[in-house]
Amino acid sequence: MSEHDVKKAEAVLKEFDKESDTMEYTGIMKKVVAFIAIAFSLFQLYTATFGVLDAQLQRGVHLGFGLALVYLLYPTRKSWSRHKLHPFDLLLAVLGAAAPAYIIFEYQQLVLRAGLVSDVDLAVGLMGILLVIEAARRVVGLPMVCVVLLFLGYAFAGPYMPGVLAHRGLTVSQLVGHLFYTTEGIFGIPLGVSSTFIFLFILFGAYLESTGLGKFFIDLANSIAGWASGGPAKVAVLSSGLMGTVSGSSVANVVGTGSLTIPMMKKLGYHKNFAGAVEAAASTGGQLMPPVMGAAAFLMAEFVGVPYIDIVKAAIIPALLYFAGVWLGVHFEAKRGKLKGVPRDQLPKFTKLITERGHLALPLIVIVYLLVSGYTPMRAALVAIVLAIVCSALRKSTRMKPMEIVRGLENGARNVLGVLVACAAAGIIIGVVTKTGVGLKLASGLLTLSGGLLLPTMFFTMITAILLGMGVPTTANYVITSTIAAPALVQMGVPVLAAHMFVFYFGIIADVTPPVALAAYAGAGISGGNALKTGVNASKLAIAAFIIPYIFVMSPVLLMMHGSAAELLLSTVTALCGMVALSSALIGYLADNCKSWERVLLVVAGLLMIQPGIVTDGIGLAIFATILIMQLKRSKHDVAATVSR
């Protein structure tokens, strides 16, 4: 990749991923920031090795490091210099570290006061809450801040709210005490998960990136699928799926793999709007792909109360179905446009790749084995981090230098800031919900709106998750929807894990849903295409993500919950056939170009096969098979007619 392409990719990442738009220090400030970040990572590694501190202490240190780095790396205003620290940001960085430090140093006294808030407690707590909100504005974005402020406003406006939304209201002292000095608010479960599991998995991803695993995945995908019809687009799907096993960011995944795959797709003949859409749809699916998935998956394990490996196990088949849907869309588009692959002699050799760089994937294999064997996610991630460094040293060409190992500690701390701030801000929302009981009230309202019917309830939940996802990151989106919407599904008899996975999916798919589709916009930024058209194409390719959650809610066997192996196989096969039908209908090609009425029937067939049941599956398969046979005959006839000419 040329220097121009690298700079373009970096510019796109900074434009569409707020977490990447940081200060660019030189000299002493660069060393200061690096020192703080490395100390942060070392603290996390120490507690993971020798045991975490008490909940509020562990989370307090975690938040203190995080806020200090946020205010040093993200300026108050975009117009301020990106090379020189403003005194105001330095002040906020000090206060950001000091507010959680107050809890650490006054921990015993706070415990003895048992919830009674002194004047000093109130001042420090209020400052801490405001610092978290301002950090969210800088790193996560204004929509997240608006949601937080809306909930805070509700906490005070309870007596003036209509009907079931009314509550007694809270005083400033009560709210600050609950949000900042208990484990029900900012220092609640989301920040707890961030301070243990999430940090280590993100650090693991930073080290895998340093070893060159991303380039290995792209080369591996090229060797497997680059020669096929529409090869570069299939490479984008495969490489993004592989990258998704360790990366939790849709936009970063688009830029990382798209910088190579999108130009290849355009060169092959794909339209720039479609090329950007392929990468956006595939990269967004990375958050659905085990074993790492997105940060919200760790929160799900805590909220649902199951081991993380159960979340991984439940996610496998839906994730594979999602990527199968994107792959099929790419394949049908390639067939429709008669797009060929890259000649085999221009592609990397599979055997050579595995021989020379296959050892880089060993940490991924080991972390899956450890999770399956019953290791805690924290212990599994810790072992995998060490193994990533050791495995890179097996060959001179992949060996990390000592400074690269140290830089991995810095990058891991930097990469966690977005998740950390989102978790802290989401804690404010959870704190208001637990203190006022608004979660159950909103869930009841959702059930009333849907008339107590499952499908309308799922539809309204989907719309809520997508709307929130247009401006709120997946982690915070999941926290909000799992608190408000998931309970409504559970009250309808949906298994808890299926309900939480439902809102998780739609929070993620917001990244490719116009009008605010950040992953699609990033893809368009690299391809030079129209952002809105790229988003529409990405939504079509990601159609599986709009359908699969409905399948596993109505048929939880896809999440490997209950049911026999035969039922699982039948549900998977019919769901896959449904994906084929829907993808061909949206692209307009199956075995031949689709007529309008064929596309309508294919949509019907796809939806019927998605609805669990022998009768619906049978009718859907019959319609699909009839159209496929007709198109095969038509295609042969067209070929014969062409040859006769």
C-alpha positions as CSV (number, residue, x, y, z in Angstrom):
1,M,0.0,0.0,0.0
2,S,1.4,3.4,-1.0
3,E,2.1,6.2,1.4
4,H,-0.8,8.2,-0.1
5,D,-3.2,5.3,0.6
6,V,-2.0,5.0,4.2
7,K,-2.6,8.7,4.8
8,K,-6.0,8.5,3.1
9,A,-6.9,5.6,5.4
10,E,-5.8,7.4,8.5
11,A,-7.8,10.5,7.5
12,V,-10.9,8.4,6.9
13,L,-10.4,6.7,10.3
14,K,-10.1,10.0,12.1
15,E,-13.2,11.4,10.3
16,F,-15.6,8.6,11.1
17,D,-14.1,7.0,14.3
18,K,-13.9,9.6,17.1
19,E,-11.7,7.3,19.1
20,S,-8.9,7.6,16.5
21,D,-8.9,11.4,16.3
22,T,-6.4,12.0,19.0
23,M,-3.6,14.5,19.8
24,E,-0.3,14.0,18.0
25,Y,2.3,14.9,20.5
26,T,6.1,15.1,20.1
27,G,8.8,15.5,22.7
28,I,8.2,15.3,26.4
29,M,4.3,15.2,26.2
30,K,4.5,12.1,23.9
31,K,6.6,10.4,26.6
32,V,4.3,11.5,29.4
33,V,1.2,10.1,27.6
34,A,3.1,6.9,26.7
35,F,4.2,6.5,30.4
36,I,0.6,6.9,31.7
37,A,-0.7,4.4,29.1
38,I,1.9,1.8,29.8
39,A,1.4,2.2,33.6
40,F,-2.3,1.7,32.9
41,S,-1.7,-1.6,31.1
42,L,0.8,-2.8,33.7
43,F,-1.8,-2.2,36.4
44,Q,-4.4,-4.2,34.5
45,L,-1.9,-7.0,33.9
46,Y,-0.8,-7.1,37.6
47,T,-4.3,-7.4,38.9
48,A,-5.2,-10.0,36.3
49,T,-2.2,-12.0,37.4
50,F,-2.3,-11.6,41.2
51,G,-6.0,-10.9,41.7
52,V,-8.3,-7.9,41.2
53,L,-8.9,-5.3,44.0
54,D,-12.2,-4.7,45.7
55,A,-14.8,-3.6,43.1
56,Q,-14.8,0.1,43.7
57,L,-11.0,0.2,44.0
58,Q,-10.3,-1.7,40.8
59,R,-12.9,0.3,38.9
60,G,-11.7,3.6,40.5
61,V,-8.1,3.1,39.3
62,H,-9.4,2.0,35.9
63,L,-11.5,5.1,35.5
64,G,-8.8,7.4,36.9
65,F,-6.3,6.3,34.3
66,G,-8.9,6.4,31.6
67,L,-10.1,9.9,32.3
68,A,-6.6,11.3,32.5
69,L,-5.7,9.8,29.1
70,V,-8.9,11.0,27.5
71,Y,-8.3,14.6,28.5
72,L,-4.7,14.4,27.4
73,L,-5.5,12.8,24.1
74,Y,-8.8,14.4,23.1
75,P,-8.9,18.3,23.0
76,T,-11.9,20.3,24.2
77,R,-12.4,21.8,20.8
78,K,-11.5,20.5,17.4
79,S,-10.1,23.8,16.4
80,W,-7.4,23.6,19.1
81,S,-3.9,22.6,18.2
82,R,-3.3,18.8,17.9
83,H,0.3,19.1,18.8
84,K,0.3,21.2,22.0
85,L,-1.6,20.5,25.2
86,H,-4.0,23.3,26.3
87,P,-3.8,24.2,30.0
88,F,-7.6,23.7,30.4
89,D,-7.2,20.1,29.2
90,L,-4.3,19.5,31.5
91,L,-6.5,20.7,34.4
92,L,-9.3,18.4,33.4
93,A,-6.8,15.5,33.1
94,V,-5.7,16.1,36.7
95,L,-9.2,16.4,38.0
96,G,-10.2,13.2,36.0
97,A,-7.5,11.3,37.8
98,A,-8.3,13.0,41.2
99,A,-12.0,12.3,41.3
100,P,-11.8,8.4,41.3
101,A,-8.6,8.7,43.5
102,Y,-10.8,10.3,46.2
103,I,-12.7,7.1,46.4
104,I,-9.5,5.1,46.7
105,F,-7.9,7.2,49.4
106,E,-11.2,7.7,51.3
107,Y,-12.5,4.1,50.8
108,Q,-12.6,3.1,54.4
109,Q,-14.4,6.3,55.5
110,L,-16.9,6.0,52.7
111,V,-17.7,2.5,53.7
112,L,-18.1,3.6,57.4
113,R,-20.5,6.4,56.3
114,A,-22.7,3.8,54.6
115,G,-24.2,6.0,51.9
116,L,-24.3,9.3,53.8
117,V,-22.8,11.9,51.5
118,S,-20.8,14.8,53.1
119,D,-20.3,18.2,51.4
120,V,-16.9,17.1,50.1
121,D,-18.3,13.8,48.9
122,L,-21.0,15.7,47.0
123,A,-18.5,18.2,45.4
124,V,-16.1,15.4,44.3
125,G,-19.0,13.1,43.1
126,L,-20.6,15.9,41.1
127,M,-17.3,16.8,39.5
128,G,-16.7,13.1,38.7
129,I,-20.1,12.7,37.0
130,L,-19.6,15.9,34.9
131,L,-16.1,14.7,33.9
132,V,-17.5,11.4,32.7
133,I,-20.1,13.2,30.7
134,E,-17.6,15.5,29.1
135,A,-15.3,12.6,28.3
136,A,-18.2,10.9,26.6
137,R,-18.7,14.0,24.5
138,R,-15.1,13.9,23.3
139,V,-14.7,10.2,22.7
140,V,-18.1,8.7,22.1
141,G,-20.1,11.7,20.7
142,L,-22.9,14.1,21.4
143,P,-25.8,11.6,20.9
144,M,-24.5,9.6,23.9
145,V,-24.3,12.7,26.0
146,C,-27.9,13.6,25.1
147,V,-29.1,10.2,26.2
148,V,-27.3,10.5,29.5
149,L,-28.7,14.0,30.1
150,L,-32.2,12.8,29.2
151,F,-32.0,10.1,32.0
152,L,-30.5,12.5,34.5
153,G,-33.3,15.0,33.7
154,Y,-35.9,12.2,34.3
155,A,-34.3,11.5,37.7
156,F,-35.2,15.0,38.9
157,A,-38.4,15.5,36.9
158,G,-40.2,12.4,38.2
159,P,-42.9,14.2,40.2
160,Y,-43.9,16.1,37.0
161,M,-44.0,13.1,34.6
162,P,-47.3,11.8,33.4
163,G,-48.9,8.4,34.2
164,V,-46.7,5.4,34.8
165,L,-43.5,7.4,34.2
166,A,-44.0,9.5,37.4
167,H,-41.8,8.8,40.5
168,R,-40.9,10.7,43.6
169,G,-37.9,12.4,42.1
170,L,-34.4,12.6,43.6
171,T,-32.3,15.3,45.3
172,V,-28.8,16.1,44.0
173,S,-27.3,14.5,47.0
174,Q,-29.2,11.2,46.6
175,L,-28.4,11.0,42.9
176,V,-24.7,11.8,43.3
177,G,-24.4,9.3,46.2
178,H,-26.0,6.6,44.1
179,L,-24.2,7.3,40.9
180,F,-20.7,7.9,42.2
181,Y,-20.4,6.1,45.5
182,T,-22.0,2.8,44.9
183,T,-21.6,0.0,42.4
184,E,-25.0,0.7,40.9
185,G,-23.9,3.8,38.8
186,I,-20.7,4.8,37.1
187,F,-18.8,2.1,39.0
188,G,-21.4,-0.5,38.1
189,I,-21.2,-3.7,36.0
190,P,-20.2,-2.1,32.7
191,L,-17.1,-0.4,34.2
192,G,-16.4,-3.6,36.2
193,V,-16.3,-5.7,33.0
194,S,-14.2,-3.0,31.3
195,S,-11.7,-3.0,34.1
196,T,-11.2,-6.8,33.9
197,F,-12.2,-8.8,30.8
198,I,-12.5,-6.1,28.1
199,F,-9.2,-4.4,28.8
200,L,-7.3,-7.6,28.5
201,F,-9.0,-8.7,25.3
202,I,-8.3,-5.3,23.7
203,L,-4.7,-5.5,24.8
204,F,-4.6,-9.0,23.3
205,G,-6.0,-7.5,20.0
206,A,-3.3,-4.8,20.1
207,Y,-0.5,-7.4,20.3
208,L,-2.0,-9.5,17.5
209,E,-2.1,-6.4,15.4
210,S,1.6,-5.8,16.2
211,T,2.5,-9.3,15.1
212,G,1.1,-8.7,11.6
213,L,-1.9,-11.0,12.0
214,G,-4.1,-8.6,10.0
215,K,-1.9,-8.8,6.9
216,F,-1.8,-12.6,7.3
217,F,-5.6,-12.8,7.4
218,I,-5.9,-10.7,4.2
219,D,-3.2,-12.8,2.4
220,L,-4.9,-16.0,3.6
221,A,-8.3,-14.8,2.4
222,N,-6.7,-14.0,-1.0
223,S,-5.2,-17.4,-1.3
224,I,-8.5,-19.1,-0.5
225,A,-11.0,-16.9,-2.4
226,G,-9.1,-14.3,-4.5
227,W,-9.3,-16.5,-7.7
228,A,-13.1,-17.1,-7.5
229,S,-15.8,-15.1,-9.3
230,G,-15.7,-11.6,-7.7
231,G,-12.6,-12.7,-5.8
232,P,-11.5,-9.4,-4.1
233,A,-15.0,-8.9,-2.7
234,K,-15.0,-12.4,-1.2
235,V,-11.6,-11.7,0.1
236,A,-13.1,-8.6,1.9
237,V,-15.8,-10.8,3.5
238,L,-13.4,-13.5,4.6
239,S,-10.7,-11.2,5.8
240,S,-13.1,-9.0,7.7
241,G,-14.7,-12.0,9.3
242,L,-11.2,-13.2,10.4
243,M,-10.3,-9.8,11.6
244,G,-13.5,-9.6,13.5
245,T,-12.4,-12.4,15.7
246,V,-10.0,-10.0,17.4
247,S,-11.3,-6.5,16.5
248,G,-14.4,-5.0,18.1
249,S,-14.6,-1.8,16.0
250,S,-16.6,-1.7,12.7
251,V,-15.0,1.5,11.4
252,A,-11.4,0.4,12.3
253,N,-12.0,-2.9,10.6
254,V,-13.3,-1.1,7.5
255,V,-10.2,1.0,7.3
256,G,-7.8,-1.7,8.2
257,T,-8.9,-4.3,5.6
258,G,-10.7,-2.0,3.2
259,S,-7.6,0.0,2.4
260,L,-6.4,-3.1,0.6
261,T,-9.6,-4.8,-0.5
262,I,-11.7,-1.8,-1.8
263,P,-9.1,-0.7,-4.5
264,M,-8.9,-4.4,-5.6
265,M,-12.7,-4.6,-5.9
266,K,-12.9,-1.3,-8.0
267,K,-10.1,-2.6,-10.2
268,L,-12.0,-5.8,-10.9
269,G,-15.1,-3.9,-12.0
270,Y,-17.3,-3.4,-8.9
271,H,-18.9,0.0,-8.6
272,K,-17.4,2.1,-5.9
273,N,-20.7,2.3,-4.0
274,F,-20.9,-1.5,-3.9
275,A,-17.2,-1.9,-3.1
276,G,-17.4,0.3,0.0
277,A,-20.6,-1.5,1.0
278,V,-19.1,-4.9,0.9
279,E,-16.3,-3.9,3.3
280,A,-18.8,-2.1,5.6
281,A,-21.2,-5.0,5.8
282,A,-18.4,-7.5,6.3
283,S,-16.5,-5.4,8.9
284,T,-19.7,-4.7,10.9
285,G,-20.2,-8.4,11.2
286,G,-16.9,-8.6,12.9
287,Q,-18.5,-7.7,16.2
288,L,-20.7,-10.7,15.9
289,M,-17.9,-13.2,15.3
290,P,-16.5,-15.2,18.2
291,P,-14.3,-15.6,20.1
292,V,-13.7,-11.9,21.0
293,M,-16.8,-10.3,19.4
294,G,-17.6,-6.7,20.5
295,A,-17.1,-5.4,24.1
296,A,-20.9,-5.6,24.6
297,A,-20.6,-9.5,24.5
298,F,-18.7,-9.4,27.8
299,L,-21.4,-7.2,29.4
300,M,-24.0,-9.7,28.1
301,A,-22.3,-12.5,30.0
302,E,-22.6,-10.5,33.2
303,F,-26.2,-9.2,32.6
304,V,-27.5,-12.7,31.6
305,G,-25.5,-14.4,34.3
306,V,-23.8,-17.1,32.2
307,P,-20.2,-17.9,31.4
308,Y,-18.7,-16.0,28.5
309,I,-18.2,-19.3,26.6
310,D,-22.0,-19.7,26.5
311,I,-22.2,-16.3,24.7
312,V,-19.5,-17.4,22.3
313,K,-21.3,-20.7,21.7
314,A,-24.6,-19.0,21.1
315,A,-23.1,-16.5,18.7
316,I,-21.4,-19.0,16.3
317,I,-24.2,-20.1,14.0
318,P,-25.9,-16.7,13.7
319,A,-22.5,-15.1,12.9
320,L,-21.8,-17.8,10.3
321,L,-25.2,-17.2,8.8
322,Y,-24.6,-13.5,8.7
323,F,-21.3,-13.8,6.8
324,A,-22.9,-16.4,4.5
325,G,-25.5,-13.8,3.6
326,V,-22.9,-11.2,2.8
327,W,-20.9,-13.7,0.8
328,L,-23.9,-14.8,-1.2
329,G,-24.8,-11.1,-2.0
330,V,-21.2,-10.6,-3.2
331,H,-21.3,-13.9,-5.2
332,F,-24.6,-13.1,-7.0
333,E,-23.5,-9.5,-7.8
334,A,-20.3,-11.0,-9.3
335,K,-22.3,-13.5,-11.4
336,R,-24.7,-10.8,-12.5
337,G,-21.9,-8.5,-13.6
338,K,-19.7,-11.4,-15.0
339,L,-16.8,-10.3,-12.7
340,K,-13.9,-12.6,-12.6
341,G,-11.3,-13.2,-9.9
342,V,-7.6,-12.5,-9.8
343,P,-5.3,-14.9,-11.7
344,R,-3.9,-17.6,-9.3
345,D,-0.3,-16.8,-10.2
346,Q,-0.8,-13.3,-8.7
347,L,-2.1,-14.6,-5.4
348,P,-0.2,-15.8,-2.3
349,K,0.2,-19.5,-1.9
350,F,-1.8,-21.1,0.9
351,T,0.8,-23.6,1.9
352,K,3.6,-21.1,2.0
353,L,1.5,-18.7,4.1
354,I,0.6,-21.3,6.7
355,T,4.3,-22.5,6.8
356,E,5.7,-19.0,7.2
357,R,3.1,-17.1,9.2
358,G,0.5,-19.7,10.4
359,H,2.0,-19.6,13.9
360,L,0.6,-16.1,14.3
361,A,-2.9,-17.6,14.6
362,L,-2.0,-19.9,17.4
363,P,-3.0,-17.5,20.2
364,L,-6.5,-17.3,18.8
365,I,-6.8,-21.1,18.7
366,V,-5.4,-21.3,22.3
367,I,-7.8,-18.7,23.6
368,V,-10.8,-20.6,22.2
369,Y,-9.4,-23.8,23.8
370,L,-8.9,-22.2,27.2
371,L,-12.5,-20.7,27.2
372,V,-14.0,-24.1,26.3
373,S,-11.8,-25.8,28.9
374,G,-13.4,-23.6,31.7
375,Y,-10.8,-20.9,32.1
376,T,-12.1,-17.5,33.0
377,P,-12.0,-14.9,30.2
378,M,-9.5,-12.9,32.2
379,R,-7.1,-15.8,32.6
380,A,-7.6,-17.0,29.0
381,A,-6.8,-13.5,27.7
382,L,-3.8,-13.2,29.9
383,V,-2.3,-16.4,28.7
384,A,-3.1,-15.5,25.1
385,I,-1.3,-12.1,25.4
386,V,1.9,-13.9,26.6
387,L,1.5,-16.5,23.8
388,A,1.0,-13.7,21.1
389,I,4.4,-12.3,22.1
390,V,6.1,-15.8,22.3
391,C,4.6,-17.0,19.0
392,S,5.7,-13.9,17.1
393,A,9.3,-14.7,18.2
394,L,9.2,-18.2,16.5
395,R,10.3,-16.6,13.2
396,K,12.6,-13.7,12.7
397,S,10.3,-12.1,10.1
398,T,7.4,-11.8,12.6
399,R,9.4,-11.3,15.8
400,M,8.5,-8.2,17.9
401,K,11.3,-6.0,19.1
402,P,11.4,-5.0,22.8
403,M,10.1,-1.5,21.9
404,E,7.2,-3.0,19.9
405,I,6.2,-5.0,23.0
406,V,6.3,-1.9,25.1
407,R,4.3,0.0,22.4
408,G,1.7,-2.8,22.5
409,L,1.1,-1.8,26.1
410,E,0.6,1.8,25.1
411,N,-1.7,0.9,22.2
412,G,-3.8,-1.4,24.3
413,A,-4.5,1.4,26.8
414,R,-5.3,3.9,24.0
415,N,-7.7,1.4,22.3
416,V,-9.7,0.8,25.4
417,L,-10.6,4.5,26.1
418,G,-13.7,4.5,23.9
419,V,-15.2,1.4,25.6
420,L,-14.1,2.6,29.0
421,V,-15.9,6.0,28.7
422,A,-19.0,4.4,27.1
423,C,-19.2,1.9,30.0
424,A,-18.8,4.7,32.6
425,A,-21.5,6.8,30.8
426,A,-23.8,3.8,30.5
427,G,-23.4,3.3,34.2
428,I,-25.1,6.7,34.8
429,I,-28.0,5.5,32.7
430,I,-28.2,2.2,34.7
431,G,-28.0,4.1,37.9
432,V,-31.0,6.2,37.1
433,V,-32.9,3.1,35.9
434,T,-32.2,1.2,39.1
435,K,-33.0,4.2,41.3
436,T,-36.2,5.2,39.6
437,G,-37.5,1.9,38.3
438,V,-38.0,3.4,34.8
439,G,-36.7,0.3,33.1
440,L,-39.8,-1.8,34.0
441,K,-42.1,1.1,33.3
442,L,-40.7,1.5,29.8
443,A,-40.8,-2.3,29.2
444,S,-44.5,-2.3,30.3
445,G,-45.1,0.6,27.9
446,L,-43.5,-1.3,25.1
447,L,-45.7,-4.3,25.7
448,T,-48.8,-2.0,25.8
449,L,-47.8,-0.4,22.5
450,S,-47.3,-3.8,20.9
451,G,-50.6,-5.1,22.2
452,G,-48.9,-7.9,24.0
453,L,-47.9,-9.6,20.7
454,L,-44.4,-10.9,20.2
455,L,-43.7,-9.8,16.6
456,P,-44.7,-6.1,17.2
457,T,-42.7,-6.1,20.4
458,M,-39.6,-7.4,18.5
459,F,-40.2,-4.8,15.8
460,F,-40.4,-1.9,18.2
461,T,-37.3,-3.2,20.0
462,M,-35.4,-3.4,16.7
463,I,-36.3,0.2,15.8
464,T,-35.2,1.4,19.3
465,A,-31.9,-0.4,19.0
466,I,-31.2,0.9,15.5
467,L,-32.2,4.5,16.4
468,L,-29.9,4.4,19.4
469,G,-27.1,2.9,17.4
470,M,-27.1,5.8,14.9
471,G,-25.2,7.9,17.5
472,V,-24.4,5.6,20.4
473,P,-21.6,3.0,20.3
474,T,-22.6,-0.7,20.5
475,T,-21.5,-1.0,24.1
476,A,-23.7,1.8,25.4
477,N,-26.5,0.9,22.9
478,Y,-26.6,-2.6,24.3
479,V,-26.7,-1.4,27.9
480,I,-29.6,0.9,27.2
481,T,-31.7,-1.6,25.2
482,S,-30.9,-4.5,27.5
483,T,-32.2,-2.5,30.4
484,I,-35.3,-1.1,28.7
485,A,-36.3,-3.3,25.8
486,A,-34.9,-6.8,26.5
487,P,-37.1,-7.2,29.7
488,A,-40.2,-6.7,27.5
489,L,-39.1,-9.7,25.3
490,V,-38.4,-11.8,28.4
491,Q,-41.9,-11.0,29.7
492,M,-43.2,-12.4,26.4
493,G,-41.6,-15.7,27.2
494,V,-38.4,-15.2,25.1
495,P,-35.3,-16.9,26.7
496,V,-33.1,-14.3,28.4
497,L,-30.1,-15.0,26.3
498,A,-32.1,-14.8,23.1
499,A,-33.6,-11.5,24.1
500,H,-30.2,-10.0,24.9
501,M,-28.7,-11.3,21.7
502,F,-31.6,-9.7,19.8
503,V,-30.9,-6.2,21.0
504,F,-27.1,-6.8,20.7
505,Y,-27.5,-7.6,17.0
506,F,-29.6,-4.6,16.1
507,G,-27.3,-2.3,18.1
508,I,-24.4,-3.5,15.9
509,I,-26.3,-3.3,12.5
510,A,-26.9,0.4,13.1
511,D,-23.4,0.9,11.8
512,V,-24.6,0.1,8.2
513,T,-28.1,1.5,8.5
514,P,-28.7,4.9,6.9
515,P,-28.8,7.8,7.5
516,V,-26.1,7.5,10.1
517,A,-24.1,4.5,9.0
518,L,-20.5,5.1,10.2
519,A,-19.0,1.9,8.8
520,A,-20.6,2.6,5.4
521,Y,-19.4,6.2,5.5
522,A,-15.9,5.0,6.2
523,G,-16.2,2.5,3.3
524,A,-17.4,5.4,1.0
525,G,-14.5,7.5,2.2
526,I,-12.0,4.9,1.0
527,S,-13.9,4.0,-2.3
528,G,-14.7,7.6,-3.2
529,G,-18.4,6.6,-3.5
530,N,-21.6,8.2,-2.3
531,A,-22.1,7.7,1.4
532,L,-25.9,7.2,1.3
533,K,-25.8,4.8,-1.6
534,T,-23.0,2.9,0.0
535,G,-25.1,2.6,3.1
536,V,-28.1,1.4,1.2
537,N,-26.0,-1.3,-0.6
538,A,-24.5,-2.3,2.8
539,S,-27.9,-2.7,4.3
540,K,-28.9,-5.0,1.4
541,L,-25.8,-7.1,1.8
542,A,-26.4,-7.2,5.6
543,I,-30.0,-8.3,5.2
544,A,-29.2,-11.4,7.2
545,A,-28.6,-9.3,10.3
546,F,-32.1,-7.9,10.1
547,I,-33.6,-11.4,9.8
548,I,-31.4,-13.7,11.9
549,P,-32.4,-12.2,15.3
550,Y,-36.1,-12.9,14.5
551,I,-35.1,-16.5,13.7
552,F,-33.3,-17.2,16.9
553,V,-36.0,-15.6,19.1
554,M,-38.6,-17.8,17.5
555,S,-36.2,-20.8,17.3
556,P,-33.6,-20.5,20.1
557,V,-32.1,-23.8,18.9
558,L,-29.9,-21.7,16.6
559,L,-28.3,-20.3,19.8
560,M,-27.5,-23.9,20.8
561,M,-30.1,-23.6,23.5
562,H,-32.2,-26.8,24.1
563,G,-33.2,-28.8,21.1
564,S,-31.6,-31.9,19.5
565,A,-28.7,-32.0,17.0
566,A,-31.2,-32.8,14.2
567,E,-33.4,-29.8,15.1
568,L,-30.3,-27.6,15.1
569,L,-29.2,-28.9,11.7
570,L,-32.7,-28.5,10.2
571,S,-33.0,-24.9,11.5
572,T,-29.5,-24.0,10.2
573,V,-30.0,-25.5,6.7
574,T,-33.5,-23.9,6.2
575,A,-32.2,-20.5,7.5
576,L,-29.2,-20.8,5.1
577,C,-31.6,-21.5,2.2
578,G,-33.7,-18.6,3.3
579,M,-30.5,-16.4,3.2
580,V,-29.8,-17.6,-0.4
581,A,-33.4,-16.7,-1.5
582,L,-33.3,-13.3,0.1
583,S,-29.8,-12.4,-1.2
584,S,-30.7,-13.4,-4.7
585,A,-33.9,-11.4,-4.6
586,L,-32.1,-8.3,-3.4
587,I,-29.3,-8.6,-5.9
588,G,-31.6,-9.8,-8.8
589,Y,-29.6,-12.9,-9.7
590,L,-29.8,-16.6,-8.7
591,A,-28.8,-18.9,-11.6
592,D,-29.8,-16.2,-14.1
593,N,-31.0,-12.6,-14.0
594,C,-34.3,-12.5,-12.0
595,K,-37.5,-11.2,-13.4
596,S,-39.6,-8.9,-11.1
597,W,-42.1,-11.6,-10.1
598,E,-39.3,-14.0,-9.4
599,R,-37.7,-11.6,-7.0
600,V,-41.0,-11.2,-5.2
601,L,-41.5,-15.0,-4.9
602,L,-37.9,-15.4,-3.7
603,V,-38.5,-12.9,-0.9
604,V,-41.6,-14.9,0.1
605,A,-39.7,-18.1,-0.1
606,G,-36.9,-16.7,2.1
607,L,-39.2,-15.4,4.7
608,L,-41.1,-18.7,4.8
609,M,-37.9,-20.7,5.4
610,I,-36.9,-18.3,8.1
611,Q,-40.1,-18.9,10.0
612,P,-39.5,-22.1,11.9
613,G,-42.0,-24.9,11.1
614,I,-42.2,-27.9,8.8
615,V,-45.0,-26.5,6.7
616,T,-43.5,-23.1,6.1
617,D,-40.1,-24.5,5.4
618,G,-41.6,-27.0,2.9
619,I,-43.5,-24.3,1.0
620,G,-40.5,-22.0,1.0
621,L,-38.2,-24.7,-0.3
622,A,-40.7,-25.7,-3.0
623,I,-41.0,-22.1,-4.2
624,F,-37.2,-21.6,-4.1
625,A,-36.5,-24.9,-5.9
626,T,-39.1,-24.1,-8.6
627,I,-37.5,-20.7,-9.4
628,L,-34.0,-22.2,-9.3
629,I,-34.9,-25.0,-11.8
630,M,-36.6,-22.4,-14.1
631,Q,-33.5,-20.2,-14.1
632,L,-31.1,-23.1,-14.7
633,K,-33.2,-24.1,-17.7
634,R,-33.3,-20.5,-18.9
635,S,-29.6,-20.0,-18.4
636,K,-28.8,-23.2,-20.4
637,H,-31.1,-22.1,-23.2
638,D,-29.4,-18.7,-23.3
639,V,-26.0,-20.3,-23.5
640,A,-27.1,-22.7,-26.2
641,A,-28.6,-19.8,-28.2
642,T,-25.3,-17.8,-27.9
643,V,-23.2,-20.8,-29.1
644,S,-25.5,-21.4,-32.1
645,R,-25.0,-17.8,-33.2
